[in-house]
Amino acid sequence: MEEAFLRTEMLLGRPAMEKLSHSHVAVLGLGGVGSWCAEALARSSVGTLTLVDCDQVSPSNLNRQLVATLETLGRPKAEAMAERVSRVAPNCKAIPLNLRYTPEDRETFFAENYDFIVDAIDTVSCKLDLIQTALSRNIPILSALGTGNKLDPSRFQITDISKTQGCPLARVVRKELRSRGVFHHRVLWSNEEPLAPQDSGEAPPPGRRSIPGSVPWVPSCAGLMLAGDVVLTLIQNEKNKPE
Protein backbone atom coordinates (compact mmCIF):
# COMPACT_ATOMS: atom_id res chain seq x y z
CA MET A 1 0.00 0.00 0.00
CA GLU A 2 1.51 3.32 -1.05
CA GLU A 3 1.50 5.72 1.86
CA ALA A 4 0.39 8.58 -0.39
CA PHE A 5 -2.91 6.83 -1.11
CA LEU A 6 -3.33 5.07 2.23
CA ARG A 7 -6.41 7.05 3.32
CA THR A 8 -8.09 6.50 -0.04
CA GLU A 9 -7.34 2.78 -0.04
CA MET A 10 -8.87 2.48 3.41
CA LEU A 11 -12.23 3.41 1.85
CA LEU A 12 -11.99 1.96 -1.64
CA GLY A 13 -9.88 -1.16 -1.10
CA ARG A 14 -6.78 -2.46 -2.86
CA PRO A 15 -8.51 -3.88 -5.98
CA ALA A 16 -10.03 -0.45 -6.68
CA MET A 17 -6.68 1.26 -6.25
CA GLU A 18 -5.10 -1.23 -8.65
CA LYS A 19 -7.83 -0.51 -11.19
CA LEU A 20 -7.25 3.24 -10.89
CA SER A 21 -3.49 2.88 -11.24
CA HIS A 22 -4.02 1.19 -14.61
CA SER A 23 -6.65 3.67 -15.82
CA HIS A 24 -6.13 6.38 -18.44
CA VAL A 25 -8.31 9.48 -18.13
CA ALA A 26 -8.28 12.50 -20.45
CA VAL A 27 -9.23 15.94 -19.14
CA LEU A 28 -10.03 18.48 -21.85
CA GLY A 29 -10.00 22.07 -20.63
CA LEU A 30 -7.74 22.95 -17.70
CA GLY A 31 -9.46 26.08 -16.46
CA GLY A 32 -11.39 26.63 -13.26
CA VAL A 33 -13.15 23.26 -13.55
CA GLY A 34 -10.70 21.03 -15.37
CA SER A 35 -7.58 21.92 -13.39
CA TRP A 36 -9.20 20.93 -10.08
CA CYS A 37 -10.57 17.78 -11.66
CA ALA A 38 -7.17 16.78 -13.03
CA GLU A 39 -5.42 17.19 -9.69
CA ALA A 40 -8.11 15.27 -7.82
CA LEU A 41 -7.75 12.42 -10.31
CA ALA A 42 -3.98 12.40 -9.82
CA ARG A 43 -4.41 12.41 -6.03
CA SER A 44 -6.81 9.47 -6.41
CA SER A 45 -4.00 7.35 -7.96
CA VAL A 46 -5.22 7.42 -11.57
CA GLY A 47 -2.23 6.05 -13.47
CA THR A 48 -2.28 8.12 -16.68
CA LEU A 49 -3.73 11.55 -17.38
CA THR A 50 -3.87 13.20 -20.78
CA LEU A 51 -4.20 16.93 -20.16
CA VAL A 52 -5.54 19.00 -23.04
CA ASP A 53 -5.63 22.80 -23.32
CA CYS A 54 -4.29 25.26 -25.88
CA ASP A 55 -4.26 28.34 -23.63
CA GLN A 56 -1.54 29.93 -21.54
CA VAL A 57 -1.89 30.87 -17.88
CA SER A 58 -2.93 34.52 -17.54
CA PRO A 59 -3.33 36.87 -14.54
CA SER A 60 -7.13 36.66 -14.77
CA ASN A 61 -6.85 32.91 -14.08
CA LEU A 62 -5.33 33.41 -10.62
CA ASN A 63 -8.69 33.75 -8.84
CA ARG A 64 -9.94 30.24 -9.61
CA GLN A 65 -7.65 27.96 -11.63
CA LEU A 66 -5.48 25.51 -9.72
CA VAL A 67 -2.88 25.56 -12.46
CA ALA A 68 -2.47 29.34 -12.15
CA THR A 69 0.27 30.72 -9.89
CA LEU A 70 2.66 33.63 -10.23
CA GLU A 71 5.30 31.11 -11.33
CA THR A 72 3.17 29.65 -14.13
CA LEU A 73 2.01 32.93 -15.71
CA GLY A 74 2.59 32.82 -19.45
CA ARG A 75 3.17 29.08 -19.55
CA PRO A 76 0.98 26.63 -21.50
CA LYS A 77 -1.69 25.33 -19.13
CA ALA A 78 -1.25 21.72 -20.26
CA GLU A 79 2.46 21.74 -19.47
CA ALA A 80 2.02 23.58 -16.16
CA MET A 81 -0.70 21.14 -15.09
CA ALA A 82 1.42 18.13 -16.02
CA GLU A 83 4.29 19.51 -13.98
CA ARG A 84 2.02 20.06 -10.98
CA VAL A 85 0.69 16.50 -11.26
CA SER A 86 4.27 15.19 -11.21
CA ARG A 87 4.85 17.04 -7.94
CA VAL A 88 1.84 15.64 -6.10
CA ALA A 89 1.60 12.18 -7.73
CA PRO A 90 4.97 11.25 -9.28
CA ASN A 91 3.72 7.78 -10.25
CA CYS A 92 1.02 9.33 -12.43
CA LYS A 93 2.02 9.63 -16.09
CA ALA A 94 0.86 13.09 -17.16
CA ILE A 95 0.70 13.70 -20.92
CA PRO A 96 0.27 17.39 -21.86
CA LEU A 97 -1.38 18.20 -25.19
CA ASN A 98 -1.12 21.87 -26.04
CA LEU A 99 -4.03 21.95 -28.47
CA ARG A 100 -7.65 22.98 -28.78
CA TYR A 101 -9.91 20.02 -29.45
CA THR A 102 -11.66 20.53 -32.79
CA PRO A 103 -13.19 18.15 -35.34
CA GLU A 104 -10.01 18.63 -37.37
CA ASP A 105 -7.88 17.38 -34.44
CA ARG A 106 -10.28 14.56 -33.59
CA GLU A 107 -8.15 11.66 -34.78
CA THR A 108 -5.01 13.08 -33.17
CA PHE A 109 -6.73 13.11 -29.81
CA PHE A 110 -8.51 9.78 -30.20
CA ALA A 111 -5.32 8.00 -31.28
CA GLU A 112 -4.92 7.08 -27.59
CA ASN A 113 -7.08 4.57 -25.74
CA TYR A 114 -8.95 6.24 -22.89
CA ASP A 115 -10.87 4.64 -20.08
CA PHE A 116 -12.74 7.89 -19.42
CA ILE A 117 -12.96 11.43 -20.80
CA VAL A 118 -13.76 14.57 -18.82
CA ASP A 119 -15.15 17.36 -20.99
CA ALA A 120 -14.48 20.76 -19.43
CA ILE A 121 -14.23 22.76 -22.66
CA ASP A 122 -16.29 25.85 -23.42
CA THR A 123 -16.78 25.98 -27.18
CA VAL A 124 -20.14 24.38 -27.96
CA SER A 125 -19.30 23.06 -31.44
CA CYS A 126 -16.15 21.35 -30.17
CA LYS A 127 -17.96 20.05 -27.11
CA LEU A 128 -20.64 18.47 -29.27
CA ASP A 129 -18.12 16.77 -31.54
CA LEU A 130 -16.15 15.43 -28.56
CA ILE A 131 -19.28 14.01 -26.91
CA GLN A 132 -20.64 12.44 -30.07
CA THR A 133 -17.28 10.89 -30.99
CA ALA A 134 -16.65 9.49 -27.52
CA LEU A 135 -20.11 7.96 -27.30
CA SER A 136 -19.83 6.47 -30.79
CA ARG A 137 -16.60 4.76 -29.69
CA ASN A 138 -18.08 3.56 -26.39
CA ILE A 139 -15.72 5.68 -24.29
CA PRO A 140 -17.35 6.93 -21.06
CA ILE A 141 -17.51 10.73 -21.03
CA LEU A 142 -18.73 13.24 -18.46
CA SER A 143 -19.31 16.89 -19.39
CA ALA A 144 -19.30 20.06 -17.32
CA LEU A 145 -21.98 22.62 -18.17
CA GLY A 146 -22.38 26.24 -17.13
CA THR A 147 -20.33 27.06 -14.01
CA GLY A 148 -19.74 30.72 -14.85
CA ASN A 149 -21.79 33.61 -13.41
CA LYS A 150 -22.90 31.45 -10.45
CA LEU A 151 -22.31 31.60 -6.69
CA ASP A 152 -23.91 28.50 -5.13
CA PRO A 153 -21.97 25.24 -5.68
CA SER A 154 -24.48 23.30 -3.56
CA ARG A 155 -26.82 23.34 -6.56
CA PHE A 156 -24.52 21.30 -8.79
CA GLN A 157 -25.70 17.81 -9.68
CA ILE A 158 -24.68 15.07 -12.07
CA THR A 159 -27.51 13.56 -14.10
CA ASP A 160 -28.50 12.59 -17.60
CA ILE A 161 -28.72 15.69 -19.79
CA SER A 162 -32.42 14.98 -20.37
CA LYS A 163 -33.05 16.00 -16.75
CA THR A 164 -31.35 19.40 -16.94
CA GLN A 165 -33.33 22.60 -16.51
CA GLY A 166 -32.62 26.27 -16.01
CA CYS A 167 -29.10 26.07 -17.45
CA PRO A 168 -28.66 28.01 -20.71
CA LEU A 169 -25.67 25.97 -21.84
CA ALA A 170 -27.42 22.69 -21.02
CA ARG A 171 -30.39 23.82 -23.11
CA VAL A 172 -28.20 24.45 -26.16
CA VAL A 173 -26.15 21.27 -25.79
CA ARG A 174 -29.25 19.15 -25.17
CA LYS A 175 -30.95 20.50 -28.30
CA GLU A 176 -27.89 20.09 -30.50
CA LEU A 177 -27.18 16.57 -29.26
CA ARG A 178 -30.77 15.56 -30.00
CA SER A 179 -30.39 16.86 -33.55
CA ARG A 180 -27.41 14.50 -33.86
CA GLY A 181 -29.38 11.55 -32.52
CA VAL A 182 -27.87 11.65 -29.01
CA PHE A 183 -30.54 11.63 -26.31
CA HIS A 184 -28.61 10.51 -23.25
CA HIS A 185 -25.35 11.84 -21.84
CA ARG A 186 -24.09 12.39 -18.27
CA VAL A 187 -23.41 15.99 -17.34
CA LEU A 188 -22.67 18.17 -14.35
CA TRP A 189 -25.00 21.17 -14.23
CA SER A 190 -26.67 23.66 -11.91
CA ASN A 191 -30.20 25.03 -11.87
CA GLU A 192 -28.99 28.28 -10.31
CA GLU A 193 -30.03 31.26 -12.41
CA PRO A 194 -26.82 32.82 -13.77
CA LEU A 195 -26.06 36.39 -12.74
CA ALA A 196 -25.49 39.19 -15.24
CA PRO A 197 -21.80 40.13 -14.78
CA GLN A 198 -20.38 43.57 -15.30
CA ASP A 199 -18.45 44.09 -18.53
CA SER A 200 -14.78 43.31 -17.94
CA GLY A 201 -13.65 45.17 -21.02
CA GLU A 202 -11.82 42.08 -22.28
CA ALA A 203 -12.46 40.58 -25.69
CA PRO A 204 -13.98 37.09 -25.46
CA PRO A 205 -11.84 34.16 -26.67
CA PRO A 206 -12.60 32.47 -30.02
CA GLY A 207 -15.96 30.73 -30.01
CA ARG A 208 -17.33 32.68 -27.04
CA ARG A 209 -19.79 35.58 -27.13
CA SER A 210 -18.81 36.98 -23.75
CA ILE A 211 -16.56 36.42 -20.76
CA PRO A 212 -18.36 35.01 -17.70
CA GLY A 213 -17.68 36.11 -14.16
CA SER A 214 -16.37 33.48 -11.77
CA VAL A 215 -15.48 32.98 -8.11
CA PRO A 216 -12.98 30.54 -6.57
CA TRP A 217 -15.42 28.20 -4.85
CA VAL A 218 -17.81 27.35 -7.70
CA PRO A 219 -15.69 25.88 -10.55
CA SER A 220 -13.42 24.14 -8.05
CA CYS A 221 -16.37 22.30 -6.49
CA ALA A 222 -17.54 21.32 -9.96
CA GLY A 223 -14.12 19.94 -10.82
CA LEU A 224 -13.94 17.90 -7.63
CA MET A 225 -17.42 16.49 -8.24
CA LEU A 226 -16.41 15.46 -11.75
CA ALA A 227 -13.31 13.70 -10.45
CA GLY A 228 -15.25 11.85 -7.78
CA ASP A 229 -17.81 10.65 -10.30
CA VAL A 230 -15.10 9.45 -12.67
CA VAL A 231 -13.26 7.55 -9.94
CA LEU A 232 -16.39 5.87 -8.59
CA THR A 233 -17.48 4.92 -12.10
CA LEU A 234 -14.10 3.41 -12.95
CA ILE A 235 -14.05 1.28 -9.79
CA GLN A 236 -17.73 0.37 -9.59
CA ASN A 237 -16.94 -3.34 -9.95
CA GLU A 238 -13.81 -3.22 -7.78
CA LYS A 239 -14.81 -1.25 -4.67
CA ASN A 240 -14.51 -3.36 -1.54
CA LYS A 241 -13.90 -6.52 -3.58
CA PRO A 242 -12.22 -9.16 -1.36
CA GLU A 243 -8.45 -9.10 -1.79
C-alpha positions in Angstrom: 0.0 0.0 0.0 1.5 3.3 -1.0 1.5 5.7 1.9 0.4 8.6 -0.4 -2.9 6.8 -1.1 -3.3 5.1 2.2 -6.4 7.1 3.3 -8.1 6.5 0.0 -7.3 2.8 0.0 -8.9 2.5 3.4 -12.2 3.4 1.8 -12.0 2.0 -1.6 -9.9 -1.2 -1.1 -6.8 -2.5 -2.9 -8.5 -3.9 -6.0 -10.0 -0.5 -6.7 -6.7 1.3 -6.3 -5.1 -1.2 -8.7 -7.8 -0.5 -11.2 -7.3 3.2 -10.9 -3.5 2.9 -11.2 -4.0 1.2 -14.6 -6.7 3.7 -15.8 -6.1 6.4 -18.4 -8.3 9.5 -18.1 -8.3 12.5 -20.5 -9.2 15.9 -19.1 -10.0 18.5 -21.8 -10.0 22.1 -20.6 -7.7 23.0 -17.7 -9.5 26.1 -16.5 -11.4 26.6 -13.3 -13.2 23.3 -13.5 -10.7 21.0 -15.4 -7.6 21.9 -13.4 -9.2 20.9 -10.1 -10.6 17.8 -11.7 -7.2 16.8 -13.0 -5.4 17.2 -9.7 -8.1 15.3 -7.8 -7.8 12.4 -10.3 -4.0 12.4 -9.8 -4.4 12.4 -6.0 -6.8 9.5 -6.4 -4.0 7.4 -8.0 -5.2 7.4 -11.6 -2.2 6.1 -13.5 -2.3 8.1 -16.7 -3.7 11.5 -17.4 -3.9 13.2 -20.8 -4.2 16.9 -20.2 -5.5 19.0 -23.0 -5.6 22.8 -23.3 -4.3 25.3 -25.9 -4.3 28.3 -23.6 -1.5 29.9 -21.5 -1.9 30.9 -17.9 -2.9 34.5 -17.5 -3.3 36.9 -14.5 -7.1 36.7 -14.8 -6.9 32.9 -14.1 -5.3 33.4 -10.6 -8.7 33.8 -8.8 -9.9 30.2 -9.6 -7.6 28.0 -11.6 -5.5 25.5 -9.7 -2.9 25.6 -12.5 -2.5 29.3 -12.1 0.3 30.7 -9.9 2.7 33.6 -10.2 5.3 31.1 -11.3 3.2 29.7 -14.1 2.0 32.9 -15.7 2.6 32.8 -19.5 3.2 29.1 -19.6 1.0 26.6 -21.5 -1.7 25.3 -19.1 -1.2 21.7 -20.3 2.5 21.7 -19.5 2.0 23.6 -16.2 -0.7 21.1 -15.1 1.4 18.1 -16.0 4.3 19.5 -14.0 2.0 20.1 -11.0 0.7 16.5 -11.3 4.3 15.2 -11.2 4.8 17.0 -7.9 1.8 15.6 -6.1 1.6 12.2 -7.7 5.0 11.3 -9.3 3.7 7.8 -10.3 1.0 9.3 -12.4 2.0 9.6 -16.1 0.9 13.1 -17.2 0.7 13.7 -20.9 0.3 17.4 -21.9 -1.4 18.2 -25.2 -1.1 21.9 -26.0 -4.0 22.0 -28.5 -7.7 23.0 -28.8 -9.9 20.0 -29.5 -11.7 20.5 -32.8 -13.2 18.1 -35.3 -10.0 18.6 -37.4 -7.9 17.4 -34.4 -10.3 14.6 -33.6 -8.1 11.7 -34.8 -5.0 13.1 -33.2 -6.7 13.1 -29.8 -8.5 9.8 -30.2 -5.3 8.0 -31.3 -4.9 7.1 -27.6 -7.1 4.6 -25.7 -8.9 6.2 -22.9 -10.9 4.6 -20.1 -12.7 7.9 -19.4 -13.0 11.4 -20.8 -13.8 14.6 -18.8 -15.1 17.4 -21.0 -14.5 20.8 -19.4 -14.2 22.8 -22.7 -16.3 25.9 -23.4 -16.8 26.0 -27.2 -20.1 24.4 -28.0 -19.3 23.1 -31.4 -16.1 21.4 -30.2 -18.0 20.0 -27.1 -20.6 18.5 -29.3 -18.1 16.8 -31.5 -16.2 15.4 -28.6 -19.3 14.0 -26.9 -20.6 12.4 -30.1 -17.3 10.9 -31.0 -16.6 9.5 -27.5 -20.1 8.0 -27.3 -19.8 6.5 -30.8 -16.6 4.8 -29.7 -18.1 3.6 -26.4 -15.7 5.7 -24.3 -17.3 6.9 -21.1 -17.5 10.7 -21.0 -18.7 13.2 -18.5 -19.3 16.9 -19.4 -19.3 20.1 -17.3 -22.0 22.6 -18.2 -22.4 26.2 -17.1 -20.3 27.1 -14.0 -19.7 30.7 -14.8 -21.8 33.6 -13.4 -22.9 31.4 -10.5 -22.3 31.6 -6.7 -23.9 28.5 -5.1 -22.0 25.2 -5.7 -24.5 23.3 -3.6 -26.8 23.3 -6.6 -24.5 21.3 -8.8 -25.7 17.8 -9.7 -24.7 15.1 -12.1 -27.5 13.6 -14.1 -28.5 12.6 -17.6 -28.7 15.7 -19.8 -32.4 15.0 -20.4 -33.1 16.0 -16.7 -31.4 19.4 -16.9 -33.3 22.6 -16.5 -32.6 26.3 -16.0 -29.1 26.1 -17.5 -28.7 28.0 -20.7 -25.7 26.0 -21.8 -27.4 22.7 -21.0 -30.4 23.8 -23.1 -28.2 24.5 -26.2 -26.1 21.3 -25.8 -29.2 19.1 -25.2 -31.0 20.5 -28.3 -27.9 20.1 -30.5 -27.2 16.6 -29.3 -30.8 15.6 -30.0 -30.4 16.9 -33.5 -27.4 14.5 -33.9 -29.4 11.6 -32.5 -27.9 11.6 -29.0 -30.5 11.6 -26.3 -28.6 10.5 -23.2 -25.3 11.8 -21.8 -24.1 12.4 -18.3 -23.4 16.0 -17.3 -22.7 18.2 -14.3 -25.0 21.2 -14.2 -26.7 23.7 -11.9 -30.2 25.0 -11.9 -29.0 28.3 -10.3 -30.0 31.3 -12.4 -26.8 32.8 -13.8 -26.1 36.4 -12.7 -25.5 39.2 -15.2 -21.8 40.1 -14.8 -20.4 43.6 -15.3 -18.5 44.1 -18.5 -14.8 43.3 -17.9 -13.6 45.2 -21.0 -11.8 42.1 -22.3 -12.5 40.6 -25.7 -14.0 37.1 -25.5 -11.8 34.2 -26.7 -12.6 32.5 -30.0 -16.0 30.7 -30.0 -17.3 32.7 -27.0 -19.8 35.6 -27.1 -18.8 37.0 -23.8 -16.6 36.4 -20.8 -18.4 35.0 -17.7 -17.7 36.1 -14.2 -16.4 33.5 -11.8 -15.5 33.0 -8.1 -13.0 30.5 -6.6 -15.4 28.2 -4.8 -17.8 27.3 -7.7 -15.7 25.9 -10.5 -13.4 24.1 -8.0 -16.4 22.3 -6.5 -17.5 21.3 -10.0 -14.1 19.9 -10.8 -13.9 17.9 -7.6 -17.4 16.5 -8.2 -16.4 15.5 -11.7 -13.3 13.7 -10.5 -15.3 11.9 -7.8 -17.8 10.7 -10.3 -15.1 9.5 -12.7 -13.3 7.5 -9.9 -16.4 5.9 -8.6 -17.5 4.9 -12.1 -14.1 3.4 -12.9 -14.1 1.3 -9.8 -17.7 0.4 -9.6 -16.9 -3.3 -10.0 -13.8 -3.2 -7.8 -14.8 -1.2 -4.7 -14.5 -3.4 -1.5 -13.9 -6.5 -3.6 -12.2 -9.2 -1.4 -8.4 -9.1 -1.8 
